[in-house]
Amino acid sequence: MLKRARVAAWLLLTTSLTVPGALSAQTTAAGGEPAAGAEGAEEADDEFRQPDISIPGGGIVVTGRRNRNVERASTQVLSVLTEADIARTGESDIAGALSRVSGLSLVSGGRVFVRGLGDRYSLAMLNGLPLPSPEPLSRVVPLDIFPTNVVSSSLVQKTFSANFPGEFGGGVINLTTKAIPLKNFLDVSVGTGGDTLTTFQNGLTYFGSNWDSFGFDNGNRNVPSNLAAFIASGQRISDLSLAEQGAIAGQLLPTNLVTLQRVPEQRPNLSGTITGGVSVDLSGSTTLGIIATASIRNKLRNRTVRNQTGNSDLTEILEDFTTFITDENILVDGLLGFGLDIGEHTIRWTNLYIRDSLKTARLAEGTNIVFGASGFNFQNQQTAWFERQLIDTQLVTELKFDKLRVDLRGGYARTDREAPFNANVSYTRTNAPGNPFGDKFVAYFSQVSDVGISSVAFDDLKEELLFGGIDLSYDVTPNLTATIGYAYSDTERRSSSREFRPIISGGKVEGLDTDVVPALGLRRPGDIINGATLAGFNVVVTEATPFPVFDAALQINAAYGMVRWLPSDRITVDAGVRFEDAKQLVALDQSIFQIPIEGSVPTNLAENYFLPGATITFEATDKLQVRLAASKTIARPQFRELVEQTYFDPESNRRFRGNPFLVDSQLLNFEARGEYYWGGARKLTVAGFFKQIDNPIEAFLISNSGTPLTSFANAPSANLYGAEVDFGYNFDISNWGGNFFGTKQVLILANYTFTKSRLDVGPGDIAPVPGNTNQAADQIFDKGVPLVGQSDHIANLSIGIEDTDKVQQATFLVNYASKRVTARGGPLPDVVEDPGLTVDFVARSELKLGSRPLELSFEVRNIFGRGNFEFQEFQGNRIELNTFRVGTAFSLGLKASF
């Protein structure tokens, strides 16, 4: 029976893969009205159409309900992206695909905001289990490192239920990886592409190593031997002899890692993927599935970024820089999954490897009018390598008995982020009259405060996560299911950041005094500190990181109980409560030096919460249902927001530093929702929501001098409210005439979210920050302003024509997000980002090469060249902080199936 069902599922899937509504379209009469038997056919196909979703506490659908659509039949407010939905977007990663879901927006670094809230209010899971983050600024894994070819479904749940972790502010995103294939297959894909500002245009690079283009370093960036010996000794850099410091300085600027090179015509982007799966029937009721995938993507991107600083009312520009950046991003991933179906029981073992590397070369030119009589000019160059890596293994067992279901979940994950040899070399022209070097750009390796600083940093982050859980669900009656569960997670992180600055002065050889030191700075970076320099000058090294190494830990024990009850045919109640006990620690590692470091404040948060949640669904008619939901949830500070280390984000071009005084945020969530379904992909949902947040964590600007420095603080409270509309409509166009339209339909998907929020700051409220635990909150936050990251308006529109018999579709995708604050400005205006309107086009079509099936894909992204705008504005005056053009991107892909 199971084998027969699997074959039927495969046959059904092959006809509906292009769109979620394709099945219903086939039961639609000409002219677009559903055929008489359409709904009955949908009911019969229920078991085959359910997407593969693996979450704690079992499924998302109450089986006793008569509804066909998964989103409709669920007891919660959710959206599900199946493989077909993901394919329609044409996105290569899940973050981009999710940006098409109602109320979701994609921001820099692959982070997904739910209803305009930051990523701290969103939760990402894989197969119902948590994921650690290799990205210091994110609590969860950036979703742009998950390629779509490893994902079977993506669930976005916007209302809290007790089976999910309590850190649930805007929603939970659960990715389910592929397990048992419906048929044996082997797909090979290749692709190429580029954009109008990068491909065949000038760019920058540096040598690095022979393996850079594959995302790996060959050892060239290992910590130099003299520096490694110093770090292992436990000494302070100032305790070393002049000769020892000089030996370290001589290894900090190797020519291959700090010499910028111009690339006259940059190549196109390249990608390749191989995916295979096999399904083996071991016996009549036992099936083994194996699926494996591996891919590599190499992408180049040019940016010319404008960043400025100004005085308090922005009437005068103090600094004005333009930075040309070439990023080479290499994504390597692999997945090996084993699935075993034993009757009604399923065992899923998933192993995931993702490596995301960034090689960046930067050249900045700018002016600071504050220094000297006529201002200083600067040429700053940066060469850096950022690699983030995730290794994750999970074992999920889903046992289904007559009335009892048992879920066992466990796993281990490790993430690493390394940024070795992040070198910044600054050349300064002082324009000083009478100075022999005043009209030249010189790298002043000195401690003078008004010239550019040159430094080399080595960052290393490791995080390990051990997790497990058990869920028991029992059908007390046909209309009542009770579930209890326990979950445990133990996260440990170690973060190291060591920044060193070489200083050159005269004194070793007669005639080579300090006055001639600037002559050394006329050279290329790799030639400044060489053997001759060390022989003739005094070269010392200072360490710029006061708190180099931090350890952090978060341990959570959670238990929950919930019920799903159908008191009548038209009413569903999903209610439960979750108890969480958590201990979060962040502390400076005092053991790295022989003499302990003073000044850093540790964080020790120990809290427990009862978190109730309930959703009531009323099916007013066969097509209309209403939902009411209420819950209490929390949001804990991210490790990086607590650690007093300075971190540079290459995407936002901004420095960040943590605040050890942050505390948990607590949220009350309310939602009312109406959903109308009239067959197939046709639906209309309207919702209103309200959130009250105590102690929301907000980013704020500490310094606007040089590279902006951003930190974090708890605002006293905030309210957020809004509404969203989601619309889907498809109609048959086979009667338009001609063979081309014979099997075609038009699918229109649109959603719009309106959100308003306001901070509440009163007299006497405080916002503790390092150096001032009684900091007045109104000196950082203004009453009535919106939350950081919240856009008032978010809209998505998809209009496509699709074939119901084969893979052939063409879709226009429109996305709009209004202005949003990215950081509080304190005494200065807030930093604002304006995402604006973007328009994309994606098309796919199956082809035949002899008997070999092929699939051709074509994409055009950002058709109208919408740029990135991040700025401060006050009374008509405006300065740019991270503003640059974004090119129109083209890509072409070909997939062959064997």
MITORKOL-992024 format. One record per residue (C-alpha): x, y, z; residue in three letters. Coordinates in steps of 0.1 Angstrom, whole numbers. Example, Ala and Ser with C-alpha at 12.3 -4.5 7.8 and 13.67 -1.06 7.14 Angstrom:
       x       y       z   kenu
     123     -45      78    ALA
     137     -11      71    SER
//
This chain:
       x       y       z   kenu
       0       0       0    MET
      28      24       9    LEU
      46      17     -24    LYS
      14      23     -43    ARG
       8      56     -25    ALA
      44      67     -32    ARG
      39      61     -70    VAL
       7      80     -69    ALA
      24     108     -51    ALA
      51     110     -77    TRP
      26     110    -106    LEU
       7     138     -89    LEU
      38     158     -81    LEU
      51     157    -117    THR
      20     174    -129    THR
      19     201    -102    SER
      55     210     -96    LEU
      54     243    -114    THR
      29     260     -92    VAL
      10     252     -60    PRO
     -23     258     -77    GLY
     -15     237    -108    ALA
     -35     207     -95    LEU
     -66     227     -90    SER
     -60     244    -123    ALA
     -64     210    -141    GLN
     -98     206    -126    THR
    -108     241    -137    THR
    -132     246    -166    ALA
    -124     269    -195    ALA
    -131     305    -186    GLY
    -115     301    -152    GLY
    -143     289    -130    GLU
    -137     258    -109    PRO
    -153     226    -123    ALA
    -180     210    -103    ALA
    -159     182     -89    GLY
    -128     203     -82    ALA
    -132     205     -44    GLU
    -140     168     -42    GLY
    -109     160     -62    ALA
     -88     181     -38    GLU
    -102     163      -8    GLU
     -92     129     -24    ALA
     -57     142     -30    ASP
     -50     155       5    ASP
     -25     129      16    GLU
      -4     133     -16    PHE
      -3     171     -16    ARG
       9     177      19    GLN
      44     192      17    PRO
      72     175      37    ASP
      73     195      70    ILE
      93     183     100    SER
      86     203     132    ILE
      84     196     169    PRO
      51     181     181    GLY
      41     165     148    GLY
      23     180     119    GLY
       6     214     114    ILE
     -28     201     102    VAL
     -57     188     122    VAL
     -68     157     103    THR
    -104     160     114    GLY
    -109     192      95    ARG
    -124     192      60    ARG
    -101     218      45    ASN
     -78     209      17    ARG
     -52     236      16    ASN
     -24     232      41    VAL
     -23     268      51    GLU
     -61     267      56    ARG
     -62     234      74    ALA
     -35     244      99    SER
     -44     255     134    THR
     -20     284     132    GLN
     -13     314     109    VAL
      14     302      85    LEU
      27     302      50    SER
      43     272      33    VAL
      68     274       4    LEU
      69     241     -14    THR
      96     231     -39    GLU
      73     244     -66    ALA
      69     278     -49    ASP
     106     281     -44    ILE
     113     272     -80    ALA
      89     299     -92    ARG
     108     327     -75    THR
     139     317     -94    GLY
     160     324     -62    GLU
     192     305     -56    SER
     189     308     -19    ASP
     161     305       7    ILE
     164     341      20    ALA
     155     355     -14    GLY
     126     331     -18    ALA
     112     340      16    LEU
     112     377       8    SER
      82     369     -14    ARG
      61     358      16    VAL
      36     382      30    SER
      51     404      58    GLY
      87     392      52    LEU
     115     414      40    SER
     151     406      31    LEU
     178     429      45    VAL
     216     428      41    SER
     235     397      51    GLY
     207     373      43    GLY
     187     382      73    ARG
     149     379      70    VAL
     127     404      90    PHE
      91     393      98    VAL
      66     421      98    ARG
      94     447      99    GLY
     109     433     131    LEU
     146     426     133    GLY
     161     392     131    ASP
     162     389     169    ARG
     124     386     167    TYR
     126     358     141    SER
     136     322     147    LEU
     152     299     122    ALA
     151     261     125    MET
     162     231     104    LEU
     139     201     106    ASN
     124     214     138    GLY
     158     218     155    LEU
     178     251     162    PRO
     207     263     142    LEU
     237     283     155    PRO
     250     313     136    SER
     285     318     122    PRO
     276     355     118    GLU
     285     376     148    PRO
     257     401     142    LEU
     229     375     138    SER
     212     353     163    ARG
     203     328     136    VAL
     221     315     105    VAL
     218     340      76    PRO
     194     323      53    LEU
     212     333      21    ASP
     237     304      28    ILE
     209     278      23    PHE
     206     270     -14    PRO
     172     261     -25    THR
     182     227     -39    ASN
     186     212      -5    VAL
     153     224       9    VAL
     120     205       5    SER
      98     231      22    SER
      99     263      41    SER
      73     270      68    LEU
      68     305      81    VAL
      45     305     112    GLN
      35     340     125    LYS
      15     330     156    THR
      32     313     185    PHE
      24     278     196    SER
      40     261     226    ALA
      58     234     206    ASN
      82     261     192    PHE
     109     279     213    PRO
      99     309     233    GLY
     121     333     214    GLU
      93     341     190    PHE
      86     377     182    GLY
      76     380     146    GLY
      76     344     135    GLY
      94     311     131    VAL
     110     300      98    ILE
     114     262      96    ASN
     134     246      68    LEU
     128     210      60    THR
     155     193      41    THR
     149     166      14    LYS
     149     131      27    ALA
     133     103       7    ILE
     130     111     -30    PRO
      98     101     -48    LEU
     119      86     -76    LYS
     155      79     -84    ASN
     171     109    -101    PHE
     203     127    -109    LEU
     203     163    -118    ASP
     233     183    -130    VAL
     230     221    -133    SER
     254     248    -145    VAL
     248     285    -146    GLY
     264     318    -154    THR
     255     354    -150    GLY
     266     389    -140    GLY
     255     424    -135    ASP
     259     457    -154    THR
     283     473    -128    LEU
     306     443    -124    THR
     308     419    -153    THR
     334     429    -180    PHE
     340     460    -159    GLN
     371     471    -139    ASN
     375     455    -105    GLY
     400     451     -76    LEU
     415     420     -61    THR
     446     407     -44    TYR
     464     374     -48    PHE
     455     357     -15    GLY
     460     320     -22    SER
     457     296     -51    ASN
     424     281     -37    TRP
     405     314     -31    ASP
     382     310     -60    SER
     370     277     -45    PHE
     363     292     -11    GLY
     393     278       7    PHE
     427     292      18    ASP
     458     271      12    ASN
     475     281      45    GLY
     488     315      33    ASN
     465     332      58    ARG
     475     311      88    ASN
     485     332     119    VAL
     522     340     113    PRO
     547     320     134    SER
     561     349     155    ASN
     526     362     162    LEU
     513     327     171    ALA
     542     322     195    ALA
     534     356     212    PHE
     497     347     216    ILE
     506     313     231    ALA
     530     329     256    SER
     503     348     275    GLY
     524     380     275    GLN
     513     415     267    ARG
     528     429     235    ILE
     544     457     254    SER
     564     431     274    ASP
     582     419     244    LEU
     617     431     234    SER
     622     455     205    LEU
     636     426     184    ALA
     606     404     192    GLU
     581     431     183    GLN
     600     438     151    GLY
     599     402     141    ALA
     561     402     146    ILE
     557     434     126    ALA
     578     419      97    GLY
     551     392      92    GLN
     520     413      94    LEU
     519     427      59    LEU
     529     399      34    PRO
     529     412      -2    THR
     505     385     -15    ASN
     478     395      11    LEU
     480     433      11    VAL
     488     443     -25    THR
     457     456     -45    LEU
     456     446     -81    GLN
     434     460    -108    ARG
     413     436    -129    VAL
     405     452    -163    PRO
     376     430    -173    GLU
     360     408    -147    GLN
     347     374    -156    ARG
     310     364    -153    PRO
     297     346    -123    ASN
     298     308    -124    LEU
     278     280    -106    SER
     274     243    -107    GLY
     252     218     -88    THR
     249     180     -88    ILE
     220     164     -69    THR
     210     128     -68    GLY
     186     106     -49    GLY
     176      70     -47    VAL
     147      52     -31    SER
     149      15     -23    VAL
     120      -6     -12    ASP
     136     -30      14    LEU
     103     -48      20    SER
      66     -42      15    GLY
      64     -15      42    SER
     100      -3      45    THR
     117      22      22    THR
     152      36      23    LEU
     159      69       7    GLY
     193      86       1    ILE
     197     120     -12    ILE
     230     139     -18    ALA
     237     173     -32    THR
     268     194     -37    ALA
     272     228     -53    SER
     296     257     -57    ILE
     288     293     -67    ARG
     313     320     -74    ASN
     300     355     -77    LYS
     316     389     -82    LEU
     301     422     -72    ARG
     313     458     -75    ASN
     302     486     -53    ARG
     311     523     -51    THR
     300     533     -17    VAL
     296     569      -5    ARG
     299     576      32    ASN
     300     609      49    GLN
     300     624      84    THR
     286     658      95    GLY
     281     681     123    ASN
     251     679     147    SER
     226     695     123    ASP
     242     682      92    LEU
     248     716      78    THR
     285     709      73    GLU
     301     677      59    ILE
     332     669      79    LEU
     343     637      62    GLU
     334     626      26    ASP
     347     592      13    PHE
     340     572     -18    THR
     350     535     -15    THR
     353     512     -45    PHE
     347     476     -34    ILE
     350     443     -53    THR
     336     413     -34    ASP
     342     377     -45    GLU
     317     355     -28    ASN
     321     317     -29    ILE
     294     294     -16    LEU
     302     257     -13    VAL
     275     234       2    ASP
     267     197       5    GLY
     239     177      20    LEU
     238     140      27    LEU
     204     127      39    GLY
     192      93      48    PHE
     155      86      53    GLY
     138      54      64    LEU
     101      47      62    ASP
      91      17      83    ILE
      53      15      79    GLY
      40      46      95    GLU
      73      55     111    HIS
     100      77      96    THR
     136      81     106    ILE
     155     111      91    ARG
     193     116      94    TRP
     204     148      78    THR
     240     160      74    ASN
     246     195      61    LEU
     278     213      52    TYR
     278     250      41    ILE
     309     272      36    ARG
     304     308      26    ASP
     336     327      19    SER
     341     364      10    LEU
     372     379      -5    LYS
     370     416      -5    THR
     394     443     -19    ALA
     387     480     -12    ARG
     401     513     -21    LEU
     387     545      -4    ALA
     395     581     -13    GLU
     382     610       8    GLY
     387     642      27    THR
     385     652      64    ASN
     383     690      67    ILE
     388     690     105    VAL
     425     682     103    PHE
     452     707      93    GLY
     447     742      78    ALA
     430     729      46    SER
     420     694      56    GLY
     437     660      50    PHE
     432     637      20    ASN
     432     600      25    PHE
     436     569       4    GLN
     427     538      24    ASN
     430     503      12    GLN
     416     471      28    GLN
     422     435      19    THR
     402     409      38    ALA
     390     373      38    TRP
     359     362      57    PHE
     349     326      59    GLU
     319     312      77    ARG
     312     275      79    GLN
     284     253      92    LEU
     285     216      99    ILE
     253     202     112    ASP
     241     166     118    THR
     206     158     129    GLN
     186     127     137    LEU
     149     128     138    VAL
     126      99     145    THR
      89     102     139    GLU
      69      73     152    LEU
      32      70     145    LYS
      11      44     163    PHE
     -27      40     164    ASP
     -34      71     186    LYS
       1      79     198    LEU
      28      98     180    ARG
      63     101     193    VAL
      90     125     179    ASP
     126     122     190    LEU
     150     149     178    ARG
     187     154     185    GLY
     218     167     169    GLY
     250     186     170    TYR
     261     217     150    ALA
     292     237     148    ARG
     298     270     131    THR
     330     288     125    ASP
     338     323     113    ARG
     374     332     106    GLU
     387     366      93    ALA
     425     363      91    PRO
     447     391      79    PHE
     421     418      77    ASN
     446     445      67    ALA
     438     482      66    ASN
     466     505      53    VAL
     459     543      52    SER
     478     568      31    TYR
     475     604      42    THR
     482     637      24    ARG
     484     665      49    THR
     486     694      24    ASN
     510     710      49    ALA
     530     738      33    PRO
     568     735      38    GLY
     565     698      46    ASN
     585     677      20    PRO
     558     650      22    PHE
     528     674      25    GLY
     517     669     -11    ASP
     522     632     -11    LYS
     501     603       1    PHE
     521     587      29    VAL
     514     556      51    ALA
     523     571      85    TYR
     530     541     107    PHE
     530     564     138    SER
     507     571     167    GLN
     497     606     155    VAL
     460     608     160    SER
     450     628     129    ASP
     466     606     102    VAL
     452     574      90    GLY
     457     543     111    ILE
     471     511      96    SER
     463     478     112    SER
     460     440     107    VAL
     433     420     125    ALA
     427     383     131    PHE
     392     373     141    ASP
     381     337     150    ASP
     347     326     162    LEU
     336     291     171    LYS
     302     281     183    GLU
     289     246     192    GLU
     253     236     198    LEU
     241     204     213    LEU
     203     199     212    PHE
     176     173     218    GLY
     140     169     225    GLY
     110     145     227    ILE
      74     151     218    ASP
      44     129     226    LEU
      10     134     209    SER
     -20     114     218    TYR
     -55     114     202    ASP
     -77     115     233    VAL
    -108     115     211    THR
    -112     120     173    PRO
    -115     157     179    ASN
     -89     162     207    LEU
     -52     158     205    THR
     -29     164     235    ALA
       8     170     231    THR
      36     173     257    ILE
      73     178     250    GLY
     107     186     264    TYR
     136     204     247    ALA
     172     210     257    TYR
     198     231     240    SER
     234     240     251    ASP
     253     266     231    THR
     289     276     237    GLU
     307     303     218    ARG
     343     315     218    ARG
     351     347     201    SER
     386     361     195    SER
     395     394     179    SER
     432     405     179    ARG
     441     438     161    GLU
     477     449     158    PHE
     492     482     147    ARG
     529     485     136    PRO
     547     517     147    ILE
     579     529     130    ILE
     603     554     145    SER
     639     563     140    GLY
     669     557     161    GLY
     687     525     152    LYS
     711     539     126    VAL
     726     574     125    GLU
     708     596     100    GLY
     677     575      99    LEU
     658     595     124    ASP
     620     600     128    THR
     620     628     102    ASP
     628     604      74    VAL
     603     577      85    VAL
     576     591      62    PRO
     597     582      32    ALA
     590     545      40    LEU
     553     552      37    GLY
     556     561       0    LEU
     560     524      -8    ARG
     534     497     -14    ARG
     521     482      18    PRO
     540     449      15    GLY
     574     468      10    ASP
     571     492      40    ILE
     583     468      68    ILE
     610     447      53    ASN
     644     435      64    GLY
     660     469      57    ALA
     633     487      76    THR
     638     464     106    LEU
     676     469     104    ALA
     675     507     102    GLY
     645     517     123    PHE
     628     509     156    ASN
     596     490     148    VAL
     572     481     176    VAL
     537     467     177    VAL
     506     478     197    THR
     475     458     203    GLU
     443     478     197    ALA
     418     453     212    THR
     414     459     250    PRO
     393     427     254    PHE
     406     401     229    PRO
     387     369     238    VAL
     353     362     251    PHE
     335     331     261    ASP
     297     328     260    ALA
     271     302     268    ALA
     234     297     267    LEU
     216     267     282    GLN
     179     263     279    ILE
     156     237     295    ASN
     120     238     282    ALA
      88     218     287    ALA
      54     224     272    TYR
      19     211     269    GLY
      -7     219     243    MET
     -40     207     230    VAL
     -57     208     195    ARG
     -94     205     200    TRP
    -124     206     176    LEU
    -154     214     198    PRO
    -175     214     166    SER
    -171     209     128    ASP
    -163     246     124    ARG
    -142     256     154    ILE
    -106     246     162    THR
     -87     255     194    VAL
     -49     253     195    ASP
     -38     262     230    ALA
      -8     255     252    GLY
      19     268     276    VAL
      56     266     274    ARG
      80     268     304    PHE
     116     279     297    GLU
     145     281     321    ASP
     176     297     307    ALA
     210     308     318    LYS
     230     331     295    GLN
     267     339     303    LEU
     292     362     286    VAL
     326     368     301    ALA
     361     379     291    LEU
     386     351     291    ASP
     411     361     317    GLN
     434     332     310    SER
     449     344     277    ILE
     473     368     295    PHE
     495     361     325    GLN
     481     392     342    ILE
     443     393     342    PRO
     425     421     322    ILE
     404     446     340    GLU
     375     467     329    GLY
     352     443     311    SER
     317     437     327    VAL
     304     401     325    PRO
     268     392     316    THR
     249     367     338    ASN
     212     364     329    LEU
     192     337     346    ALA
     155     338     338    GLU
     125     315     336    ASN
      92     322     319    TYR
      57     307     314    PHE
      48     314     278    LEU
      11     308     269    PRO
      -3     308     234    GLY
     -37     301     219    ALA
     -52     303     184    THR
     -90     299     178    ILE
    -102     292     142    THR
    -138     295     132    PHE
    -149     282      98    GLU
    -178     306      92    ALA
    -186     290      58    THR
    -170     264      35    ASP
    -149     292      21    LYS
    -145     317      49    LEU
    -127     313      82    GLN
    -116     336     110    VAL
     -87     332     134    ARG
     -80     349     168    LEU
     -46     345     184    ALA
     -28     357     216    ALA
       5     347     231    SER
      34     358     253    LYS
      70     354     240    THR
     105     366     246    ILE
     136     378     227    ALA
     170     372     243    ARG
     201     394     235    PRO
     224     379     209    GLN
     259     370     220    PHE
     274     396     198    ARG
     252     423     212    GLU
     266     415     247    LEU
     303     412     238    VAL
     325     443     242    GLU
     345     436     211    GLN
     345     458     180    THR
     334     440     148    TYR
     334     452     112    PHE
     305     442      90    ASP
     316     442      54    PRO
     281     444      41    GLU
     269     475      60    SER
     305     490      61    ASN
     300     497      98    ARG
     317     488     131    ARG
     297     472     160    PHE
     304     469     197    ARG
     283     450     223    GLY
     267     461     255    ASN
     269     436     285    PRO
     240     453     303    PHE
     213     441     279    LEU
     183     421     292    VAL
     156     400     277    ASP
     127     415     258    SER
      92     403     266    GLN
      64     405     241    LEU
      26     402     242    LEU
      11     393     207    ASN
     -24     396     195    PHE
     -38     389     160    GLU
     -72     387     143    ALA
     -74     373     108    ARG
    -100     365      81    GLY
     -93     340      53    GLU
    -114     335      22    TYR
    -107     306      -2    TYR
    -127     301     -34    TRP
    -108     272     -50    GLY
     -74     264     -63    GLY
     -48     292     -58    ALA
     -76     317     -52    ARG
     -76     332     -18    LYS
     -79     365       1    LEU
     -67     369      37    THR
     -69     401      58    VAL
     -53     404      92    ALA
     -46     429     120    GLY
     -20     425     147    PHE
      -7     442     178    PHE
      25     437     198    LYS
      36     452     231    GLN
      73     449     237    ILE
      91     455     270    ASP
     128     463     268    ASN
     132     461     231    PRO
     168     460     220    ILE
     177     488     196    GLU
     209     496     177    ALA
     222     531     182    PHE
     251     552     168    LEU
     280     558     193    ILE
     303     577     170    SER
     299     594     137    ASN
     337     600     133    SER
     355     578     107    GLY
     338     545     102    THR
     305     547     122    PRO
     304     527     154    LEU
     271     511     164    THR
     261     496     198    SER
     229     483     214    PHE
     207     493     243    ALA
     173     484     258    ASN
     146     509     251    ALA
     120     511     279    PRO
      90     497     258    SER
      74     498     224    ALA
      41     491     207    ASN
      37     477     172    LEU
       5     473     152    TYR
      -5     468     116    GLY
     -25     449      90    ALA
     -17     426      61    GLU
     -35     415      30    VAL
     -26     384      10    ASP
     -43     377     -23    PHE
     -39     349     -48    GLY
     -58     344     -81    TYR
     -53     321    -111    ASN
     -74     318    -142    PHE
     -73     296    -173    ASP
     -63     311    -207    ILE
     -66     280    -229    SER
     -95     297    -247    ASN
     -73     326    -259    TRP
     -66     305    -290    GLY
     -36     287    -305    GLY
     -15     258    -293    ASN
       6     280    -271    PHE
     -22     290    -248    PHE
     -39     255    -248    GLY
     -24     245    -214    THR
     -16     279    -199    LYS
     -29     297    -169    GLN
     -21     331    -153    VAL
     -12     332    -116    LEU
     -13     364     -96    ILE
       0     366     -61    LEU
       1     398     -41    ALA
       6     407      -5    ASN
       8     440      14    TYR
      18     447      50    THR
      12     479      69    PHE
      31     483     102    THR
      34     512     127    LYS
      55     511     158    SER
      65     536     184    ARG
      90     537     213    LEU
      78     548     247    ASP
     104     568     266    VAL
      95     586     298    GLY
     114     608     323    PRO
     135     588     346    GLY
     139     558     323    ASP
     174     546     320    ILE
     193     526     293    ALA
     225     512     309    PRO
     255     512     286    VAL
     292     505     293    PRO
     307     534     313    GLY
     273     547     324    ASN
     248     523     340    THR
     224     552     347    ASN
     224     565     312    GLN
     192     585     306    ALA
     171     566     280    ALA
     159     599     264    ASP
     195     607     254    GLN
     195     576     231    ILE
     159     572     222    PHE
     132     596     211    ASP
      97     590     222    LYS
      73     580     194    GLY
      99     570     168    VAL
      95     536     150    PRO
     115     505     160    LEU
     148     498     142    VAL
     142     477     111    GLY
     105     484     107    GLN
      91     495      74    SER
      57     510      73    ASP
      49     494      40    HIS
      60     461      25    ILE
      44     448      -7    ALA
      51     419     -31    ASN
      35     412     -64    LEU
      40     382     -87    SER
      23     380    -121    ILE
      31     350    -142    GLY
      20     328    -171    ILE
      25     291    -165    GLU
      19     258    -182    ASP
      -1     232    -164    THR
      13     202    -182    ASP
      50     209    -183    LYS
      77     231    -168    VAL
      72     264    -186    GLN
      67     297    -169    GLN
      75     334    -170    ALA
      70     356    -140    THR
      74     392    -131    PHE
      82     398     -94    LEU
      78     432     -78    VAL
      90     440     -43    ASN
      86     473     -23    TYR
      97     483      12    ALA
      94     518      26    SER
     120     536      46    LYS
     132     520      78    ARG
     156     531     106    VAL
     188     510     108    THR
     203     527     139    ALA
     193     553     164    ARG
     213     585     160    GLY
     213     596     197    GLY
     220     633     195    PRO
     223     630     157    LEU
     195     621     133    PRO
     186     584     130    ASP
     202     564     103    VAL
     176     555      76    VAL
     176     530      48    GLU
     153     533      18    ASP
     149     499       1    PRO
     123     512     -24    GLY
     110     493     -54    LEU
     127     464     -72    THR
     114     445    -103    VAL
     126     411    -113    ASP
     118     387    -141    PHE
     123     349    -140    VAL
     115     323    -167    ALA
     119     285    -169    ARG
     112     261    -197    SER
     118     224    -202    GLU
     136     213    -234    LEU
     146     181    -251    LYS
     180     172    -264    LEU
     173     140    -281    GLY
     157     119    -253    SER
     175     139    -226    ARG
     152     163    -206    PRO
     167     197    -200    LEU
     155     228    -182    GLU
     165     263    -192    LEU
     162     292    -168    SER
     167     329    -173    PHE
     166     357    -147    GLU
     168     394    -147    VAL
     171     410    -113    ARG
     167     447    -103    ASN
     156     456    -138    ILE
     154     493    -131    PHE
     187     494    -112    GLY
     174     504     -78    ARG
     204     515     -56    GLY
     211     511     -19    ASN
     204     542       1    PHE
     214     546      38    GLU
     216     581      51    PHE
     210     607      79    GLN
     186     636      72    GLU
     177     667      92    PHE
     157     698      80    GLN
     166     693      44    GLY
     202     685      50    ASN
     214     649      42    ARG
     246     629      44    ILE
     252     594      30    GLU
     264     566      52    LEU
     262     535      30    ASN
     249     546      -4    THR
     258     529     -37    PHE
     244     519     -71    ARG
     232     483     -77    VAL
     234     470    -112    GLY
     209     450    -131    THR
     218     413    -128    ALA
     213     386    -155    PHE
     217     349    -152    SER
     213     319    -174    LEU
     210     283    -161    GLY
     208     248    -176    LEU
     197     217    -158    LYS
     200     181    -172    ALA
     182     152    -157    SER
     194     116    -159    PHE
//
